[in-house]
Amino acid sequence: MHRLTTLILAENVYPDLSGVGGKDTLISIVGALLTFVLVVAVLMLIVSAIVWAIASAHANPQVAARGKTGVFVALGAAALAGAGVTWMNFLLGLGDTL
């Protein structure tokens, strides 16, 4: 019976989110890093597409395959960077509701 009483009392315990400072700084740092990653991914997408096109035009299948791989990796990195911004905003919004 004592254990049940302890579990019922433990229900009313909530975290003190005001004790953690620097939320605005964290948002600006993560936003800047994700922006940097997105810019680099788009630049690498452009470079890889150019390499893929030139290698295909000159009948060089090995370099064309590497260019194609670079395009897909850059697309994945850009998608993950965009999803990272959305995920961070979701978690920060969720943290405010706790």
Buried (B, 14 or more C-beta within 10 A) or exposed (E): EEEEEEEEEEEEEEEEEEEEEEEEEEEEEBBEEBEEBBEBBBEBBEBBBEBBEEBBEEEBEEBBEBBBEBBEBBBEBBEBBBEBBEEBEEEEEEEEEE
